[in-house]
Every structure is written in structure tokens, then in C-alpha cells.
Amino acid sequence: MAGPTLDFRNTNSLWGSVLVETLFRLGVRQAVVAPGSRSAPLAFAFAGHPGIEAIPVLDERSAAFFALGLAKQSGRPVALVCTSGTATANFLPAVIEAWHSGVPLVVLTADRPPELRGCSSPQTIDQRKLYGTHVNLFQELAVPQATLPALRALRQAVVRAVNRTRRPGRGPVHLNLPFRDPLPPIADGSTRAVRGRLKGEAFFAGLECSVLADAAQGDLSRLPVGRRIVVIAGPDDGISPVDIGVLAATAQKHGWPVLADALSGLRGLAGQVPNLVAHYDTVLRQPRLARKLAPDAVLCLGGWPTSKVLRAWLEEHRPKVWLVATSAHNRDALRLATTPVRGHLWQAVKSLLPPAPAGSYRQAWMQAEKQAAGRLEAALRRKASLFEPGAAWRLAQHLPPGTPVFLASSMPVRDAEYFWPANDRGIIPYYNRGANGIDGTLSSALGVAHGGHATVLLTGDLAFLHDSNGLLLRPKFRGSLTIVLINNHGGGIFGHLPVAQFAGVFEEFFATPQEADFGKLCAAHGVAHTVVRSWGQFTRLVSRLPARGIRVLEIRTDRTRDAASRKAMFAAVAAGL
């Protein structure tokens, strides 16, 4: 390892460089830095460190979601920096999402020193515990001092913070850092006394971050293996290749059907996971089948899928539930009779009883899945027009194997759940479903794609517009992102909700129609834009992804017509099962 990168020009520059070097020694390799004066000591320190990629981003909200995407892709903590004042408040939506979805961020907010607070000093707000309960740790650091005891305390605080991004559950942490002038690294001789005493390699020797997984809490010993059991695989960033192998073996031994949410990643592994059911939402719309398939117990992995139909089915029959998740959060929004098992599946299955005969329950599920899949496919093939669900269905079949796909909230994630078929293409889903908001969608997807594999974002027009400042990242973006933009001139999801019957208010206040020219918006940012005219053109465009750059494929649809078509399709397919 190269020697430490320390800047002794003044007290602030030394403080910033010790903080950044400590982060580097603990595994941080990327920092997203929003511009500002008060954060100058941090900006210079990150920009000057050879082992950390420092990425400047103008808009703080976009910066925070971009950092979120980077951390989702790498699994490492990512540093996020801003100046004082309202800049810090713009991080809040992404911090909330990171906390709910268990994403490691180290949020570093610069601040005025104590003597400049509470006196109307510019760009000064109360930043202490600004993110409330949505961080694993908050600490306000001392005003920088060029002494060994103060630098040791700084080092310890950073080690503690990075550890708390991982344990007891992954998530963001917040360090608030007050700085006095001079903020730039202007040499002033203030570090002369400590320079000869701070032996760099010895100062940072032995630093490490805790990576040991907590032991599983709870077990599956009381799961009634001889009864009617379904496995429900919900959205879970923590499922590992080992877990997938254990799930496959367990489902095979016990004959359990595996109902896999599109966000679980399992639908692209149909050849590895037996008894996979992708179309449970459609199957359970058939009342007779829903009653016939009611389980005695459920083994839920990660959390509940999006499907309201599935949730209503579980609430009606109220089976006993064992919920296995790596997160420390309560994932049981249905409040069933649930035994929480915290940890990985491979840890929990050790307590399972020996397998019992599968019986006819698995066969009933697999027959229903086969029928639903065939009927939905036939119905989608008959839809020659640009019908919204057709995009998700075709992406699943035509994207290059192993493509990361970011699914926006609202209708894109639901169309994936309804229509994404099981296959062996190994598509990797990403999403912001911790708080389920549409904010930061574009910036998060850019973070997932930055420096990685060619990635696809499936989004609606409102989610795209809500985060259109993410396009400002284009000059700094390294990678390839194809944005499949469903432009239905408003919020399509509201057409599926009871509020749609109130026509007088619905259109303006819920559907919120927009008339943006996406071609001009993309041109303003130097982003390629194509209007998709046919499904044949679309499949050609997504079957080979560009090696670099950002492009938008705009699919123009009619949300009122498509909402009605979805409902009619579900009803027709379910009635025929």
C-alpha cells in the first residue's frame, strides 16, 4: 500500500486529509462531492487522494441519489459531501431511501463553527441530527485542531462511522464537520508542531472495518415442512449466490413452489431455482384457484413483493410466516403471525426438519403458472400497439444476459412484477423500494451504471422529469445507460386507484399531465434521444447496448387506454385458468 496522502499546509487541510485517508484505509473508494465553500477542506482532500474517485455533482439531491446508486452497485460505503446550509437538506430524500433499503453511505456535511451559529450567519442552519432517525449514527466532530490527540479522536470517529454503515444493519451515517477559516489549503504554518510527530504509516496501521456477518437470530425448526408451504422471494439486496444455491436445494427437496418477485433477481435464474412461479399476481386473481392454493405456512425471503393481490390473499388466509431477512428493520408490513429470522437463508436452513413428500400442492402451483404464463404471453403478442407493459416484457427477453436493470417506482416496477417472465438471462434488478418514492430515479440509475456494466433504466415520464437534473452528470459519467422512457403524459399508476373515478379532480391533481419535449431536454444536455415507433425497432435497440454514454428511448403511450387494457387482460387470463 502506498504511503498516506496527508496535506500539512494548514490545520483544515490536515484534518480533511486525515479523514479521507482513514476512509480509504477502511475501503471507501468513491466520493460524490457537491460544490460549496465551507466544504473546501473536504473537497481538496478527496480530489487529491489517488485511491479515491472523487466525482463533483452540481445538484445536491441528484448527488445523493447518485452516491446511493454507486453504493448499491459496489456494496461499499460511498462518501457524500456538501457545504453548509440548505445544501444539507437536499440530501434527506436519498438518506431516507438509504436507511430504509440498507445502503451504506457516509454523509459528510460541512458546517459553520459554533461561534457563527445562531446569529444569522449566511448559509447556516441547525444541522445537528438533521436526518433524525434515518441514519445509523450521527456525530458532530470537533473544530479541527493540529494536535495528535485531536487527530486520533477524528480517526476513531471515522472508524466508528464506517463500521456503523455495516452493523448491526447496513445504512447511512452522518458526520457534521465545522470548519473555521481559512477554508482553502493556504499554507499558514499551523501544522508545524505536529508534522514531525505524525508518523503517517504508523498512525494508520491496523485500521480495519468490521465485515463479519451477525449470526442468524431465530430459526426454522418449527416450520411445518410436511404441510402446504410456499416460499415468497421479495425484494432483497442481501441475497447471495450461496443463498440462491441453498434456496434451490431446499425447494427441490421439499417440493416448495417459489413465488419470485421481479425485484428478487430469481426470475432470471429459472434454470437454477426449481418450482419458480413468476405470474402469481395473475393466478391469484382467479378466486377458485386462490382458495385452492392457500398455504398453511409461508417462508418469506427479504420482504413482501409489491403485488396487492398477493398481499390481500395472504391477509385473507393469514398463514403462519417465517420471514428471513438480513435487514434489522421490521419487514412484515402485513403484520401476520410472523417469526422473524434475521440473517442469511444459508444460516437459517440448518434448523429445518427433514424433507417431507411434496404432494399435489407444488403441482397445482406449477400448472397454474404454466397456464398463466402462456395466456399472458399470447395476449401480449397480440398487442401490436405500443402498450406500456410490453416494454418490461420485451426487456426481459431481449436484453443481453446479465444486464443490470433499474426499475422505477410506480408503474414500471409493477409491470415488471406482473409481466416479467421466468427465464435464464440472469438480469440483475435494481430499485429504490425502501421508501418507494420516484425522486432520484435517474441519478440512482446513473450511479448503478457508473464504471460498471451497460445498464438499462425503465422509468415513467414523471419520475424522469422529477430528477432530470441527473442529466447534468453526463460529462462525469463513465459507463452506459439506456433509459427506456414510458411517456404517457402523466402518472399512469393513479388510473389503477379508486381516485380515478373522480374525473373532475383526477386529471389535474393526480394524473398531473405534462407536455415536456424530451427530445429538446435531452439535446440541451447532449444526450441521444430516439422516439420508438414499433416493437421491432425497440427490440433491435435493446438487444445490443452501447458501450458508453447515455441515451433515451422514448415510448409514447396512452395511459387511460393502457390502464383499461391491463385490467381487461388480467380479467380475461384469470377467468381462463
C-alpha positions as CSV (number, residue, x, y, z in Angstrom):
1,M,0.0,0.0,0.0
2,A,1.3,3.5,-0.9
3,G,2.1,5.9,2.0
4,P,-0.7,8.1,3.4
5,T,-1.8,11.2,1.5
6,L,-1.6,14.0,4.0
7,D,-1.7,17.7,3.4
8,F,0.1,19.8,6.1
9,R,-0.5,23.2,4.5
10,N,-2.9,24.3,7.3
11,T,-5.0,22.8,10.0
12,N,-8.1,22.3,7.9
13,S,-6.2,20.7,5.1
14,L,-4.5,18.3,7.5
15,W,-7.9,17.5,9.1
16,G,-9.5,16.8,5.8
17,S,-6.6,14.6,4.5
18,V,-6.6,12.5,7.7
19,L,-10.3,12.0,7.5
20,V,-10.1,11.0,3.8
21,E,-7.1,8.7,4.3
22,T,-8.9,7.0,7.1
23,L,-11.9,6.4,4.9
24,F,-9.6,5.0,2.2
25,R,-8.0,2.6,4.7
26,L,-11.5,1.4,5.6
27,G,-12.4,0.5,2.0
28,V,-14.1,3.7,0.7
29,R,-13.2,4.1,-3.0
30,Q,-15.7,6.7,-4.2
31,A,-16.8,10.1,-3.1
32,V,-19.6,12.3,-4.5
33,V,-18.9,16.0,-3.8
34,A,-21.4,18.8,-4.2
35,P,-19.8,22.3,-4.7
36,G,-19.6,24.9,-1.9
37,S,-17.2,27.0,0.1
38,R,-17.5,25.6,3.7
39,S,-16.7,22.1,2.5
40,A,-13.5,23.1,0.7
41,P,-11.2,21.2,3.1
42,L,-13.1,18.0,2.2
43,A,-13.3,18.7,-1.5
44,F,-9.5,19.3,-1.7
45,A,-8.8,16.2,0.3
46,F,-10.9,13.9,-1.8
47,A,-9.8,15.5,-5.1
48,G,-6.1,15.0,-4.0
49,H,-6.3,11.4,-2.9
50,P,-5.0,9.0,-5.6
51,G,-7.0,6.0,-4.4
52,I,-10.5,7.6,-4.3
53,E,-12.6,8.6,-7.3
54,A,-14.0,12.0,-6.4
55,I,-17.0,13.0,-8.6
56,P,-18.3,16.5,-8.5
57,V,-22.1,16.9,-8.9
58,L,-23.9,20.2,-9.0
59,D,-27.3,19.4,-7.6
60,E,-27.2,18.0,-4.0
61,R,-30.3,15.9,-4.4
62,S,-29.0,14.3,-7.5
63,A,-25.6,13.9,-5.9
64,A,-27.1,12.0,-3.0
65,F,-29.0,9.6,-5.2
66,F,-26.0,9.1,-7.5
67,A,-24.0,8.1,-4.4
68,L,-26.8,5.8,-3.4
69,G,-26.6,4.1,-6.8
70,L,-22.8,3.8,-6.6
71,A,-23.1,2.1,-3.2
72,K,-25.8,-0.3,-4.5
73,Q,-23.6,-1.3,-7.3
74,S,-20.3,-1.8,-5.3
75,G,-21.7,-2.8,-1.9
76,R,-19.0,-0.5,-0.4
77,P,-19.7,2.7,1.6
78,V,-19.6,5.8,-0.5
79,A,-18.8,9.2,0.9
80,L,-21.2,12.1,0.2
81,V,-20.0,15.7,0.8
82,C,-21.8,19.1,0.8
83,T,-21.4,22.6,2.1
84,S,-23.4,24.1,5.0
85,G,-27.0,25.4,5.0
86,T,-29.9,24.1,2.9
87,A,-27.5,22.1,0.8
88,T,-27.5,19.5,3.6
89,A,-31.4,19.3,3.5
90,N,-31.3,18.3,-0.1
91,F,-29.6,15.0,0.9
92,L,-32.6,14.0,3.0
93,P,-34.6,12.0,0.4
94,A,-31.7,9.8,-0.5
95,V,-30.6,9.4,3.1
96,I,-34.2,8.2,3.9
97,E,-34.0,5.8,1.0
98,A,-30.6,4.5,2.0
99,W,-31.8,3.9,5.6
100,H,-34.9,2.0,4.6
101,S,-33.1,-0.1,1.9
102,G,-29.9,-0.7,3.8
103,V,-27.4,1.1,1.6
104,P,-24.0,2.2,3.2
105,L,-23.4,6.0,2.8
106,V,-21.0,8.2,4.8
107,V,-22.7,11.6,4.7
108,L,-20.2,14.5,5.5
109,T,-21.8,17.9,5.9
110,A,-19.6,20.9,6.4
111,D,-20.8,23.4,8.9
112,R,-20.0,26.8,10.4
113,P,-18.1,26.7,13.7
114,P,-20.1,27.2,16.9
115,E,-19.4,31.0,17.2
116,L,-21.1,31.6,13.8
117,R,-24.3,29.7,14.6
118,G,-27.5,31.3,15.9
119,C,-26.5,34.8,14.7
120,S,-27.9,34.9,11.1
121,S,-24.5,34.0,9.6
122,P,-25.0,33.1,5.9
123,Q,-25.6,29.5,4.9
124,T,-26.1,28.5,8.5
125,I,-28.9,26.2,9.7
126,D,-29.1,23.7,12.6
127,Q,-27.5,20.6,11.0
128,R,-27.3,18.6,14.2
129,K,-29.3,15.3,13.8
130,L,-30.7,16.8,10.6
131,Y,-31.6,13.4,9.3
132,G,-33.3,12.3,12.5
133,T,-33.8,8.6,12.9
134,H,-32.9,7.8,9.3
135,V,-29.2,7.3,10.0
136,N,-27.4,4.5,11.9
137,L,-25.2,7.1,13.6
138,F,-24.9,10.9,14.0
139,Q,-21.8,12.6,15.4
140,E,-20.7,16.2,15.3
141,L,-16.9,16.4,15.1
142,A,-14.8,19.0,16.8
143,V,-13.5,22.1,15.1
144,P,-10.2,21.0,13.5
145,Q,-7.0,21.1,15.7
146,A,-3.5,20.3,14.7
147,T,-2.7,18.1,17.6
148,L,-2.2,14.4,17.9
149,P,-5.0,13.8,20.4
150,A,-7.5,15.6,18.2
151,L,-6.4,13.8,15.1
152,R,-6.6,10.5,16.9
153,A,-10.2,11.3,18.0
154,L,-11.0,12.2,14.4
155,R,-9.6,8.8,13.2
156,Q,-11.6,7.0,15.8
157,A,-14.8,8.8,14.9
158,V,-14.4,7.9,11.2
159,V,-13.7,4.2,12.0
160,R,-16.8,4.1,14.2
161,A,-18.9,5.7,11.5
162,V,-17.8,3.4,8.7
163,N,-18.4,0.4,11.0
164,R,-21.9,1.6,11.6
165,T,-22.7,1.6,7.8
166,R,-22.4,-2.2,8.1
167,R,-23.5,-3.3,11.5
168,P,-25.8,-4.1,13.1
169,G,-27.6,-3.4,9.8
170,R,-26.4,-1.6,6.7
171,G,-27.3,2.0,6.2
172,P,-26.2,5.6,6.2
173,V,-24.2,7.6,8.8
174,H,-23.9,11.3,9.3
175,L,-20.8,13.3,10.4
176,N,-21.2,17.0,10.8
177,L,-17.9,18.9,10.4
178,P,-17.5,22.5,11.5
179,F,-14.6,24.4,9.9
180,R,-13.1,27.8,10.6
181,D,-11.2,29.9,8.0
182,P,-9.0,29.6,6.1
183,L,-11.0,27.0,4.1
184,P,-8.7,26.6,1.1
185,P,-5.3,24.9,1.6
186,I,-3.4,28.1,2.1
187,A,-0.1,27.4,3.9
188,D,0.0,29.2,7.3
189,G,2.5,27.2,9.4
190,S,-0.2,26.0,11.8
191,T,0.7,22.3,11.5
192,R,4.5,22.8,12.0
193,A,4.5,21.4,15.5
194,V,2.6,18.2,14.7
195,R,4.2,17.5,11.3
196,G,7.3,15.9,12.8
197,R,5.3,13.8,15.3
198,L,2.7,12.4,12.9
199,K,4.2,9.3,11.5
200,G,1.8,8.5,8.7
201,E,2.2,4.8,8.3
202,A,2.2,4.1,12.0
203,F,-0.8,6.4,12.5
204,F,-3.0,4.5,10.1
205,A,-1.6,1.0,10.9
206,G,-4.1,-1.7,11.8
207,L,-7.2,0.2,10.7
208,E,-9.9,-2.2,9.6
209,C,-13.7,-2.2,9.3
210,S,-15.8,-5.0,10.7
211,V,-17.1,-7.2,8.0
212,L,-18.2,-10.3,10.0
213,A,-21.8,-11.2,9.5
214,D,-24.0,-11.4,12.5
215,A,-25.1,-14.9,13.4
216,A,-28.7,-15.8,12.4
217,Q,-31.2,-14.8,15.0
218,G,-34.2,-17.2,15.1
219,D,-34.5,-20.5,13.2
220,L,-36.9,-22.5,11.0
221,S,-37.1,-25.5,13.3
222,R,-40.9,-25.1,13.8
223,L,-41.7,-24.6,10.1
224,P,-44.2,-27.4,9.3
225,V,-42.3,-29.0,6.4
226,G,-44.9,-31.6,5.7
227,R,-47.7,-29.1,5.1
228,R,-48.7,-26.7,2.3
229,I,-45.8,-24.2,2.2
230,V,-44.8,-21.6,-0.3
231,V,-41.6,-19.6,-0.5
232,I,-42.1,-15.9,-1.3
233,A,-38.9,-14.2,-2.5
234,G,-39.4,-10.5,-2.2
235,P,-37.0,-7.6,-2.9
236,D,-33.8,-8.2,-1.1
237,D,-30.4,-6.7,-1.9
238,G,-28.8,-9.1,0.6
239,I,-29.5,-12.4,-1.2
240,S,-26.2,-14.0,-2.1
241,P,-25.1,-16.8,-4.6
242,V,-24.8,-19.1,-1.5
243,D,-28.4,-18.3,-0.6
244,I,-29.6,-18.9,-4.1
245,G,-27.9,-22.4,-4.1
246,V,-29.4,-23.2,-0.7
247,L,-32.9,-22.0,-1.8
248,A,-32.7,-24.2,-5.0
249,A,-31.7,-27.3,-3.0
250,T,-34.3,-26.6,-0.3
251,A,-37.1,-26.0,-2.8
252,Q,-36.1,-29.2,-4.7
253,K,-36.0,-31.4,-1.5
254,H,-39.3,-30.2,-0.1
255,G,-41.2,-29.6,-3.3
256,W,-42.0,-26.0,-2.3
257,P,-43.2,-23.5,-5.0
258,V,-41.1,-20.3,-5.1
259,L,-43.1,-17.2,-5.8
260,A,-40.4,-14.8,-7.0
261,D,-40.9,-11.0,-7.2
262,A,-39.2,-9.4,-10.2
263,L,-37.0,-7.5,-7.8
264,S,-35.7,-10.6,-6.2
265,G,-33.5,-11.4,-9.2
266,L,-34.7,-15.0,-9.2
267,R,-36.8,-14.7,-12.3
268,G,-33.7,-14.6,-14.4
269,L,-32.4,-17.9,-12.8
270,A,-35.2,-20.2,-13.7
271,G,-32.8,-23.0,-14.6
272,Q,-31.2,-22.8,-11.2
273,V,-34.2,-22.5,-8.9
274,P,-36.9,-25.2,-9.3
275,N,-40.6,-24.7,-8.9
276,L,-40.3,-21.0,-9.8
277,V,-43.6,-19.1,-10.1
278,A,-43.5,-15.6,-11.8
279,H,-47.2,-15.0,-12.5
280,Y,-48.6,-15.4,-9.0
281,D,-50.4,-12.0,-9.3
282,T,-52.4,-13.2,-12.3
283,V,-53.0,-16.7,-10.8
284,L,-54.4,-15.3,-7.6
285,R,-56.9,-13.1,-9.4
286,Q,-58.9,-16.3,-10.1
287,P,-60.9,-16.8,-6.8
288,R,-61.3,-20.5,-7.1
289,L,-57.5,-21.0,-7.6
290,A,-56.7,-18.5,-4.9
291,R,-58.7,-20.6,-2.4
292,K,-57.3,-23.9,-3.7
293,L,-53.7,-22.6,-3.4
294,A,-54.0,-21.1,0.1
295,P,-50.9,-22.2,2.1
296,D,-50.5,-23.4,5.7
297,A,-47.2,-21.6,6.1
298,V,-45.0,-19.1,4.2
299,L,-41.3,-18.8,4.1
300,C,-40.7,-15.2,3.0
301,L,-37.2,-14.1,1.9
302,G,-36.3,-10.4,2.2
303,G,-39.8,-8.9,2.4
304,W,-43.2,-8.8,0.7
305,P,-43.5,-8.2,-3.1
306,T,-45.3,-5.2,-4.5
307,S,-48.4,-7.1,-5.6
308,K,-51.6,-6.0,-3.8
309,V,-53.3,-9.2,-5.0
310,L,-50.7,-11.3,-3.3
311,R,-50.9,-9.3,-0.1
312,A,-54.7,-9.4,0.0
313,W,-54.5,-13.2,-0.5
314,L,-52.1,-13.6,2.5
315,E,-54.2,-11.3,4.7
316,E,-57.4,-13.3,3.9
317,H,-55.9,-16.7,4.7
318,R,-53.4,-15.5,7.4
319,P,-50.9,-18.3,7.2
320,K,-48.0,-18.6,9.7
321,V,-45.0,-16.8,8.4
322,W,-41.2,-17.2,8.8
323,L,-39.6,-14.1,7.4
324,V,-35.8,-14.4,6.7
325,A,-34.0,-11.1,6.1
326,T,-30.6,-9.6,6.6
327,S,-32.0,-6.2,7.4
328,A,-32.5,-5.1,11.0
329,H,-35.8,-3.4,10.0
330,N,-39.2,-5.0,10.5
331,R,-40.2,-6.2,7.0
332,D,-43.6,-7.5,7.8
333,A,-46.0,-4.8,6.7
334,L,-48.9,-7.3,6.7
335,R,-48.5,-7.9,10.5
336,L,-49.3,-11.6,10.2
337,A,-48.3,-14.3,12.7
338,T,-44.7,-13.9,11.9
339,T,-41.5,-15.4,13.2
340,P,-38.6,-13.1,12.2
341,V,-35.3,-14.8,11.3
342,R,-32.5,-12.3,10.9
343,G,-29.6,-13.4,8.8
344,H,-29.0,-15.3,5.6
345,L,-31.0,-18.2,4.4
346,W,-28.0,-20.5,4.4
347,Q,-27.7,-19.8,8.2
348,A,-31.3,-20.4,8.9
349,V,-32.0,-23.6,6.9
350,K,-29.6,-25.6,9.2
351,S,-32.5,-25.9,11.6
352,L,-35.1,-27.2,9.1
353,L,-36.7,-30.6,9.8
354,P,-36.0,-33.4,7.2
355,P,-38.0,-33.1,4.0
356,A,-41.5,-34.5,3.6
357,P,-43.3,-35.6,0.4
358,A,-44.2,-32.7,-1.8
359,G,-47.7,-34.0,-2.6
360,S,-50.0,-32.2,-5.1
361,Y,-49.6,-28.7,-3.8
362,R,-46.5,-28.0,-5.9
363,Q,-48.1,-29.5,-9.0
364,A,-51.1,-27.2,-8.6
365,W,-49.0,-24.2,-8.4
366,M,-46.8,-25.2,-11.4
367,Q,-49.8,-26.0,-13.6
368,A,-51.4,-22.6,-12.8
369,E,-48.0,-20.8,-13.5
370,K,-47.7,-22.6,-16.9
371,Q,-51.3,-21.6,-17.9
372,A,-50.9,-18.0,-16.7
373,A,-47.6,-17.6,-18.5
374,G,-48.9,-19.0,-21.7
375,R,-52.1,-16.9,-21.7
376,L,-50.3,-13.7,-20.8
377,E,-47.7,-14.2,-23.5
378,A,-50.3,-14.8,-26.1
379,A,-52.2,-11.7,-25.0
380,L,-49.0,-9.6,-25.1
381,R,-48.1,-10.9,-28.6
382,R,-51.5,-9.9,-29.9
383,K,-50.8,-6.3,-28.7
384,A,-49.1,-4.8,-31.8
385,S,-49.5,-1.2,-30.5
386,L,-47.1,0.4,-28.0
387,F,-48.7,-0.9,-24.9
388,E,-46.9,0.1,-21.6
389,P,-46.4,-3.5,-20.2
390,G,-44.9,-4.6,-23.5
391,A,-41.6,-2.7,-22.6
392,A,-40.9,-4.7,-19.4
393,W,-42.0,-8.0,-21.1
394,R,-39.6,-7.4,-24.0
395,L,-36.7,-6.2,-21.9
396,A,-36.8,-9.5,-20.0
397,Q,-36.4,-11.5,-23.3
398,H,-34.1,-9.3,-25.4
399,L,-31.6,-7.6,-23.1
400,P,-28.1,-9.1,-23.2
401,P,-27.7,-11.7,-20.4
402,G,-26.6,-10.3,-17.0
403,T,-27.8,-6.7,-17.8
404,P,-28.4,-4.6,-14.7
405,V,-31.9,-3.1,-14.9
406,F,-33.1,-0.2,-12.7
407,L,-36.9,-0.3,-12.3
408,A,-38.5,3.0,-11.3
409,S,-41.3,3.0,-8.7
410,S,-45.0,3.4,-9.6
411,M,-46.0,1.5,-12.8
412,P,-42.6,0.3,-14.1
413,V,-41.9,-1.9,-11.1
414,R,-45.5,-3.1,-11.2
415,D,-45.3,-4.0,-14.8
416,A,-42.2,-5.9,-14.1
417,E,-43.9,-7.8,-11.3
418,Y,-47.0,-8.6,-13.5
419,F,-45.3,-9.4,-16.8
420,W,-41.6,-10.2,-16.4
421,P,-41.3,-13.9,-17.2
422,A,-39.0,-16.5,-15.7
423,N,-36.0,-17.3,-17.9
424,D,-32.3,-17.9,-17.7
425,R,-31.0,-14.5,-18.8
426,G,-29.7,-13.5,-15.3
427,I,-31.0,-9.9,-15.5
428,I,-30.0,-8.1,-12.3
429,P,-32.7,-5.8,-10.8
430,Y,-32.0,-2.6,-9.0
431,Y,-34.6,-0.3,-7.4
432,N,-35.4,2.3,-4.8
433,R,-38.1,0.5,-2.9
434,G,-37.0,1.4,0.6
435,A,-39.3,4.4,0.8
436,N,-40.9,3.7,-2.7
437,G,-40.5,7.3,-3.9
438,I,-39.9,8.4,-7.5
439,D,-37.4,11.0,-6.5
440,G,-33.8,10.4,-7.5
441,T,-34.6,7.6,-10.0
442,L,-32.4,8.8,-12.9
443,S,-29.4,9.7,-10.6
444,S,-29.6,6.4,-8.8
445,A,-29.6,4.5,-12.1
446,L,-26.6,6.5,-13.3
447,G,-24.8,5.6,-10.1
448,V,-25.6,1.9,-10.7
449,A,-24.2,2.2,-14.2
450,H,-21.1,4.3,-13.5
451,G,-18.0,2.3,-14.1
452,G,-19.9,-0.9,-14.4
453,H,-21.8,-2.9,-17.0
454,A,-24.1,-1.4,-19.6
455,T,-27.3,-0.7,-17.7
456,V,-31.0,0.0,-18.5
457,L,-33.4,2.2,-16.6
458,L,-37.2,1.6,-17.1
459,T,-39.0,4.7,-16.0
460,G,-42.1,6.7,-16.4
461,D,-42.2,10.3,-17.6
462,L,-42.9,11.9,-14.2
463,A,-40.1,10.0,-12.4
464,F,-37.7,11.1,-15.2
465,L,-38.7,14.7,-15.1
466,H,-38.6,14.8,-11.3
467,D,-34.9,14.0,-11.5
468,S,-34.0,15.5,-14.8
469,N,-31.0,17.3,-13.2
470,G,-29.4,13.9,-13.2
471,L,-28.6,14.6,-16.8
472,L,-26.0,17.1,-15.6
473,L,-23.9,14.1,-14.6
474,R,-23.3,13.2,-18.3
475,P,-19.8,14.8,-18.6
476,K,-18.6,12.9,-15.5
477,F,-20.4,9.7,-16.2
478,R,-18.3,6.6,-17.1
479,G,-20.4,3.8,-18.5
480,S,-23.5,3.1,-20.5
481,L,-27.1,3.8,-19.5
482,T,-30.1,3.2,-21.8
483,I,-33.2,5.0,-20.5
484,V,-36.5,3.3,-21.6
485,L,-38.9,6.2,-21.0
486,I,-42.6,5.4,-21.0
487,N,-44.2,8.8,-21.9
488,N,-47.9,8.6,-21.1
489,H,-48.2,12.3,-20.3
490,G,-48.7,11.9,-16.6
491,G,-48.9,9.5,-13.7
492,G,-50.3,6.2,-15.0
493,I,-50.4,4.4,-11.7
494,F,-53.3,6.7,-10.5
495,G,-55.5,5.2,-13.2
496,H,-55.5,1.9,-11.2
497,L,-56.6,3.6,-7.9
498,P,-60.1,4.4,-6.7
499,V,-59.4,8.1,-7.1
500,A,-59.6,7.7,-10.9
501,Q,-63.4,7.7,-10.7
502,F,-63.4,11.4,-9.6
503,A,-62.9,12.8,-13.0
504,G,-63.3,16.5,-12.1
505,V,-60.2,16.5,-9.9
506,F,-58.3,13.4,-11.0
507,E,-56.7,14.6,-14.2
508,E,-55.1,17.8,-12.9
509,F,-54.3,16.9,-9.3
510,F,-53.4,13.2,-9.6
511,A,-52.6,12.3,-13.1
512,T,-50.7,15.6,-13.4
513,P,-50.3,15.7,-17.2
514,Q,-47.1,17.1,-18.6
515,E,-46.2,18.4,-22.0
516,A,-42.4,18.3,-21.9
517,D,-40.4,17.9,-25.1
518,F,-38.0,15.1,-24.1
519,G,-36.0,15.4,-27.4
520,K,-35.2,19.1,-26.6
521,L,-34.5,18.3,-23.0
522,C,-32.0,15.6,-24.0
523,A,-30.4,17.8,-26.6
524,A,-29.8,20.5,-24.0
525,H,-27.7,18.0,-22.1
526,G,-26.0,16.4,-25.1
527,V,-27.9,13.1,-24.6
528,A,-29.0,10.9,-27.5
529,H,-32.8,10.6,-27.9
530,T,-34.9,8.3,-30.1
531,V,-38.7,8.0,-30.4
532,V,-39.6,4.3,-30.6
533,R,-42.2,3.7,-33.4
534,S,-42.6,-0.1,-33.2
535,W,-41.8,-3.1,-31.0
536,G,-39.5,-4.4,-33.7
537,Q,-37.4,-1.2,-33.6
538,F,-37.4,-1.4,-29.7
539,T,-36.1,-5.0,-29.6
540,R,-33.3,-4.1,-32.0
541,L,-32.3,-1.1,-29.9
542,V,-32.2,-3.0,-26.6
543,S,-30.7,-6.3,-27.8
544,R,-27.3,-4.6,-28.2
545,L,-26.5,-1.9,-25.7
546,P,-23.9,0.8,-26.4
547,A,-20.5,0.6,-24.7
548,R,-20.7,4.2,-23.3
549,G,-22.9,7.2,-23.0
550,I,-26.5,8.0,-22.1
551,R,-29.4,7.5,-24.5
552,V,-33.1,7.8,-24.1
553,L,-35.6,5.6,-25.9
554,E,-39.0,7.3,-25.7
555,I,-42.1,5.1,-26.0
556,R,-45.3,7.2,-26.3
557,T,-48.4,5.6,-24.9
558,D,-51.9,6.3,-23.9
559,R,-52.2,5.8,-20.1
560,T,-56.1,5.7,-20.0
561,R,-56.2,3.1,-22.7
562,D,-53.4,1.1,-21.2
563,A,-54.9,1.1,-17.7
564,A,-58.1,-0.3,-19.1
565,S,-56.2,-2.8,-21.3
566,R,-54.3,-4.1,-18.2
567,K,-57.4,-4.7,-16.3
568,A,-59.1,-6.4,-19.2
569,M,-56.1,-8.6,-19.8
570,F,-55.9,-9.7,-16.2
571,A,-59.6,-10.5,-16.0
572,A,-59.5,-12.5,-19.3
573,V,-56.4,-14.5,-18.4
574,A,-57.6,-15.2,-14.8
575,A,-61.0,-16.3,-16.0
576,G,-59.5,-18.9,-18.3
577,L,-57.2,-20.5,-15.7
